[in-house]
Amino acid sequence: MSETSIIDRLETWGPGRNPGLDAEASLAYCRKLTLGHYENFPVLSRIVPRTLRDGASAVYAFCRWADDLGDEIGDPERSLELLGWWRAETIACFEGQASHPVFVALASLMDRHQFTPDPFLDLISAFEQDQRVTRYDTWDQLIDYCRRSADPVGRLVLRLGDQDHDPDALSASDAVCTALQLTNHWQDVNRDLRERDRIYIPADCHDIPDFEDRMRRTIALGHAPDHEFYGQWRTLMRSLVDRTWPGFERTEPLLDVLPADLRPMVWLFAAGGSHVLRRIEQINYETILFRPRLRAWSKIALVLSARRMARRRAA
């Protein structure tokens, strides 16, 4: 099942449109969007507790829309306008005035999951920041971005399972989600600069002369313009990977405090990220030229491991 582009979706569901879908149709829309975009979700859904699948689809649909409004419009000013609309729709939802199918779906699940607006608004804030901030001076600034771009997703997963009351669970979830976001940044350095003019590597993490210019030349040429830069890049990326691993080390403590039915889903997301980080190491940190990704057999192995965990939980 293929997904329509954000431009096509805006024609039907964008500002000024009032589809008037009821809760059942809106939930069906969210399920369709989820299935259409993420090819593994039909498999993953088997490890998501049945009672959480509608909530997971609605949360995913919210994130998909917000992410696409930020990254797929191609005009930062227009993206800010649309994200402002998405923010207004979010607030309206929590004031009992949902109209967009994603928010009608979320509103229909309020009694079951007791959502609060903060994580949704934090995510929108991060996508808005992407339109205004394309370079980072410090590591702390990047971590603050991750706090709003990634950590809310983990907190929403915990909310779905009513597991966001434990400070230890929240702390561990935030650490894992930040590690996932950082891994994505290190994985996509080439594409982020080439397609979106963004560099997420903080300036205070290196002292490489003419860093951005040499990045651009390397990407344009398809090879390093000088051997010195290539070595400097590998050293830099190794240091960033080393700073990322401690977040994934919080996975086991997080699983320890979660109920058995949530562990397979949470484990799978964390394991996928840590495997990508390991792939960065395996390609000798050369992400400036190569985008590491999980091989098909690795994805299958991870899903099978998660399903075995789910079966043990059900036994």
C-alpha positions as semicolon CSV with decimal commas, in nm:
position;residue;x (nm);y (nm);z (nm)
1;M;0,000;0,000;0,000
2;S;0,158;0,329;-0,110
3;E;0,126;0,659;0,071
4;T;0,026;0,984;-0,095
5;S;0,263;1,280;-0,069
6;I;0,213;1,553;0,188
7;I;0,114;1,791;-0,095
8;D;-0,164;1,555;-0,203
9;R;-0,275;1,504;0,155
10;L;-0,296;1,879;0,210
11;E;-0,533;1,905;-0,087
12;T;-0,778;1,682;0,098
13;W;-0,701;1,736;0,466
14;G;-0,518;2,070;0,480
15;P;-0,610;2,413;0,623
16;G;-0,966;2,515;0,551
17;R;-1,076;2,160;0,480
18;N;-1,332;2,003;0,710
19;P;-1,364;1,636;0,613
20;G;-1,619;1,566;0,884
21;L;-1,501;1,210;0,945
22;D;-1,632;1,034;1,253
23;A;-1,407;0,857;1,502
24;E;-1,421;0,518;1,331
25;A;-1,335;0,662;0,989
26;S;-1,060;0,877;1,140
27;L;-0,901;0,577;1,311
28;A;-0,918;0,391;0,981
29;Y;-0,742;0,686;0,814
30;C;-0,462;0,674;1,072
31;R;-0,421;0,299;1,028
32;K;-0,404;0,341;0,650
33;L;-0,145;0,618;0,677
34;T;0,065;0,408;0,912
35;L;0,049;0,099;0,693
36;G;0,115;0,300;0,379
37;H;0,432;0,468;0,499
38;Y;0,608;0,213;0,712
39;E;0,647;-0,119;0,536
40;N;0,726;-0,313;0,851
41;F;0,426;-0,201;1,051
42;P;0,209;-0,502;0,952
43;V;0,477;-0,717;1,113
44;L;0,541;-0,480;1,400
45;S;0,171;-0,464;1,479
46;R;0,188;-0,824;1,597
47;I;0,415;-0,721;1,881
48;V;0,215;-0,409;1,969
49;P;-0,043;-0,502;2,234
50;R;-0,384;-0,517;2,067
51;T;-0,529;-0,259;2,306
52;L;-0,261;-0,008;2,202
53;R;-0,275;-0,044;1,823
54;D;-0,529;0,231;1,759
55;G;-0,338;0,465;1,988
56;A;-0,006;0,378;1,825
57;S;-0,153;0,445;1,479
58;A;-0,297;0,781;1,584
59;V;0,029;0,891;1,746
60;Y;0,224;0,774;1,441
61;A;-0,012;0,965;1,209
62;F;0,037;1,283;1,414
63;C;0,417;1,245;1,395
64;R;0,407;1,162;1,023
65;W;0,207;1,473;0,942
66;A;0,422;1,699;1,159
67;D;0,745;1,554;1,020
68;D;0,630;1,590;0,659
69;L;0,510;1,946;0,715
70;G;0,859;2,024;0,842
71;D;1,070;1,829;0,594
72;E;0,877;1,770;0,272
73;I;0,729;2,110;0,182
74;G;1,055;2,254;0,047
75;D;0,999;2,610;0,172
76;P;1,083;2,692;0,536
77;E;0,840;2,984;0,552
78;R;0,554;2,775;0,417
79;S;0,649;2,493;0,653
80;L;0,629;2,735;0,947
81;E;0,282;2,845;0,834
82;L;0,163;2,485;0,809
83;L;0,322;2,384;1,139
84;G;0,145;2,681;1,297
85;W;-0,180;2,542;1,158
86;W;-0,091;2,196;1,295
87;R;-0,020;2,352;1,636
88;A;-0,361;2,526;1,631
89;E;-0,528;2,196;1,538
90;T;-0,350;2,028;1,831
91;I;-0,468;2,289;2,077
92;A;-0,822;2,270;1,936
93;C;-0,818;1,894;1,984
94;F;-0,739;1,929;2,353
95;E;-1,012;2,191;2,383
96;G;-1,266;1,943;2,246
97;Q;-1,284;2,088;1,894
98;A;-1,103;1,831;1,680
99;S;-1,177;1,838;1,307
100;H;-0,876;1,691;1,122
101;P;-0,894;1,308;1,105
102;V;-0,572;1,265;1,304
103;F;-0,711;1,472;1,589
104;V;-1,057;1,320;1,571
105;A;-0,883;0,985;1,615
106;L;-0,676;1,113;1,906
107;A;-0,982;1,272;2,067
108;S;-1,168;0,942;2,048
109;L;-0,887;0,781;2,249
110;M;-0,861;1,044;2,522
111;D;-1,065;0,851;2,775
112;R;-0,857;0,540;2,716
113;H;-0,510;0,694;2,712
114;Q;-0,545;1,032;2,888
115;F;-0,314;1,215;2,647
116;T;-0,177;1,556;2,745
117;P;-0,082;1,827;2,492
118;D;0,281;1,879;2,600
119;P;0,456;1,599;2,406
120;F;0,263;1,682;2,088
121;L;0,344;2,052;2,117
122;D;0,710;1,976;2,195
123;L;0,737;1,777;1,873
124;I;0,589;2,063;1,672
125;S;0,835;2,301;1,841
126;A;1,127;2,087;1,722
127;F;0,998;2,079;1,364
128;E;0,953;2,457;1,376
129;Q;1,312;2,489;1,499
130;D;1,430;2,293;1,197
131;Q;1,297;2,573;0,977
132;R;1,486;2,842;1,169
133;V;1,802;2,669;1,296
134;T;2,024;2,479;1,055
135;R;2,353;2,486;1,249
136;Y;2,435;2,409;1,614
137;D;2,711;2,573;1,815
138;T;2,709;2,341;2,116
139;W;2,631;1,984;2,217
140;D;2,387;2,113;2,477
141;Q;2,187;2,293;2,208
142;L;2,162;1,972;2,009
143;I;2,052;1,774;2,314
144;D;1,783;2,033;2,383
145;Y;1,660;1,982;2,026
146;C;1,653;1,604;2,083
147;R;1,457;1,661;2,403
148;R;1,176;1,801;2,189
149;S;1,225;1,611;1,862
150;A;1,266;1,258;2,000
151;D;1,199;1,222;2,373
152;P;0,825;1,306;2,341
153;V;0,777;1,001;2,117
154;G;0,905;0,772;2,390
155;R;0,688;0,945;2,646
156;L;0,384;0,897;2,423
157;V;0,462;0,526;2,399
158;L;0,483;0,511;2,778
159;R;0,154;0,702;2,799
160;L;-0,012;0,449;2,572
161;G;0,086;0,181;2,820
162;D;0,013;0,398;3,127
163;Q;0,380;0,368;3,226
164;D;0,480;0,736;3,242
165;H;0,442;0,774;3,619
166;D;0,783;0,629;3,708
167;P;1,067;0,888;3,695
168;D;1,317;0,610;3,625
169;A;1,116;0,492;3,324
170;L;1,088;0,848;3,191
171;S;1,459;0,914;3,236
172;A;1,559;0,590;3,064
173;S;1,310;0,645;2,781
174;D;1,445;0,996;2,720
175;A;1,801;0,866;2,708
176;V;1,715;0,594;2,457
177;C;1,512;0,830;2,238
178;T;1,789;1,090;2,237
179;A;2,033;0,817;2,131
180;L;1,796;0,719;1,849
181;Q;1,778;1,080;1,729
182;L;2,154;1,129;1,747
183;T;2,207;0,805;1,554
184;N;1,974;0,935;1,284
185;H;2,177;1,258;1,266
186;W;2,508;1,073;1,227
187;Q;2,350;0,839;0,971
188;D;2,208;1,122;0,757
189;V;2,485;1,385;0,760
190;N;2,519;1,368;0,381
191;R;2,147;1,390;0,302
192;D;2,077;1,654;0,568
193;L;2,331;1,894;0,415
194;R;2,267;1,807;0,052
195;E;1,886;1,811;0,061
196;R;1,797;2,036;0,355
197;D;2,104;2,253;0,422
198;R;2,125;2,130;0,782
199;I;2,428;2,032;0,988
200;Y;2,346;1,877;1,323
201;I;2,710;1,819;1,424
202;P;2,777;2,086;1,691
203;A;3,065;2,324;1,626
204;D;3,208;2,269;1,974
205;C;3,261;1,898;1,898
206;H;3,549;1,958;1,656
207;D;3,817;2,203;1,548
208;I;3,833;2,104;1,181
209;P;3,923;2,407;0,964
210;D;3,677;2,501;0,685
211;F;3,451;2,223;0,808
212;E;3,134;2,303;0,615
213;D;3,314;2,387;0,292
214;R;3,508;2,060;0,305
215;M;3,188;1,870;0,382
216;R;3,022;2,020;0,077
217;R;3,315;1,945;-0,150
218;T;3,336;1,589;-0,027
219;I;2,965;1,532;-0,091
220;A;2,980;1,697;-0,434
221;L;3,287;1,500;-0,544
222;G;3,185;1,169;-0,390
223;H;3,524;1,140;-0,223
224;A;3,728;1,341;0,025
225;P;3,901;1,646;-0,129
226;D;4,203;1,568;0,087
227;H;4,311;1,269;0,296
228;E;4,353;1,488;0,603
229;F;3,982;1,573;0,606
230;Y;3,882;1,211;0,569
231;G;4,087;1,118;0,874
232;Q;3,954;1,414;1,068
233;W;3,598;1,314;0,977
234;R;3,644;0,957;1,100
235;T;3,791;1,081;1,426
236;L;3,501;1,324;1,473
237;M;3,235;1,067;1,392
238;R;3,396;0,812;1,624
239;S;3,378;1,063;1,907
240;L;3,011;1,134;1,834
241;V;2,926;0,765;1,821
242;D;3,105;0,713;2,153
243;R;2,893;0,990;2,307
244;T;2,577;0,825;2,174
245;W;2,623;0,470;2,304
246;P;2,544;0,548;2,672
247;G;2,188;0,631;2,574
248;F;2,132;0,285;2,433
249;E;2,281;0,137;2,749
250;R;1,966;0,258;2,925
251;T;1,753;0,014;2,722
252;E;1,778;-0,277;2,966
253;P;1,698;-0,063;3,272
254;L;1,397;0,071;3,081
255;L;1,275;-0,277;2,990
256;D;1,317;-0,386;3,352
257;V;1,055;-0,137;3,472
258;L;0,805;-0,193;3,189
259;P;0,528;-0,454;3,187
260;A;0,595;-0,760;2,974
261;D;0,352;-0,666;2,697
262;L;0,535;-0,338;2,619
263;R;0,888;-0,477;2,619
264;P;0,897;-0,629;2,265
265;M;0,791;-0,303;2,096
266;V;1,027;-0,084;2,298
267;W;1,313;-0,333;2,261
268;L;1,270;-0,345;1,883
269;F;1,293;0,032;1,835
270;A;1,601;0,056;2,056
271;A;1,766;-0,245;1,893
272;G;1,710;-0,103;1,546
273;G;1,886;0,220;1,644
274;S;2,177;0,050;1,815
275;H;2,228;-0,175;1,512
276;V;2,249;0,133;1,286
277;L;2,505;0,285;1,523
278;R;2,704;-0,038;1,502
279;R;2,685;-0,018;1,121
280;I;2,841;0,330;1,138
281;E;3,133;0,171;1,321
282;Q;3,151;-0,108;1,063
283;I;3,184;0,135;0,771
284;N;3,468;0,307;0,956
285;Y;3,256;0,614;1,040
286;E;3,251;0,728;0,677
287;T;2,894;0,861;0,686
288;I;2,997;1,168;0,489
289;L;2,989;0,941;0,181
290;F;2,785;0,637;0,282
291;R;2,448;0,614;0,455
292;P;2,456;0,302;0,674
293;R;2,132;0,114;0,706
294;L;2,015;-0,219;0,835
295;R;2,043;-0,505;0,590
296;A;1,723;-0,694;0,516
297;W;1,835;-0,999;0,708
298;S;1,917;-0,781;1,011
299;K;1,566;-0,633;1,009
300;I;1,416;-0,981;0,987
301;A;1,633;-1,105;1,272
302;L;1,533;-0,813;1,493
303;V;1,163;-0,859;1,423
304;L;1,185;-1,232;1,489
305;S;1,363;-1,164;1,818
306;A;1,091;-0,920;1,919
307;R;0,821;-1,171;1,825
308;R;0,991;-1,441;2,032
309;M;0,992;-1,198;2,323
310;A;0,621;-1,135;2,267
311;R;0,544;-1,507;2,256
312;R;0,733;-1,566;2,579
313;R;0,530;-1,287;2,734
314;A;0,204;-1,447;2,616
315;A;0,299;-1,797;2,730
